[in-house]
Amino acid sequence: MLKTVLVLILIPFGALTTAALWQVGYFGLLPPHFVNYGTWQVLVDLVIAVSLGMYWIWLDAKKIKRNPWPWLLLSLVAGPFGPLLYLLTRPSNKLAIA
């Protein structure tokens, strides 16, 4: 069930990201976040959320004896794709979100 939800999130999010990258490029995504306090807030919100996701990945990967580095690096480069793909590829028999 969780993996189905993750795929249903990743497909449209991946399509939106691809369209945005096609239109403005990787570095074209950043300048709009420095226009006013509202756009700064969105950027800071994303940084906080991805940082919390990275911290959880670190703890969880160590607990289940999985290498966290690929997912942490992916999170630094691609933001939410790191935690989403980590969850999608995590062994189902060890998945307990509580």
C-alpha positions, 0 to 999 in steps of 0.5 A: 500500500505505502509503495503504491502511494509513493509511486503515485506521488513520484510519477506526477512530481517527477513529471513536474520536476522534469518540465521545470528543469526543461523550462528553466534548468537546474539553476533557474529554479533557485533565483525565484526563491530570493524575491521576497519573504514569501518565497524565502519561506518556501525555500527555508521550508523545503530545506527544513523538511529535506534536512529532517528527512535526511536525519531520518534516513541516517537513523533508519539506514543505520538501524537496518544496516543499509548504506545511507550515503547514496540517499543523503547525496541524492537528497542534497542534489534532488531534494525530496527525491532522496527520501521518497526513493529511499522509502520506495526501495526500503525492504518492505519487511522492515518498514514500520512507520509509527 
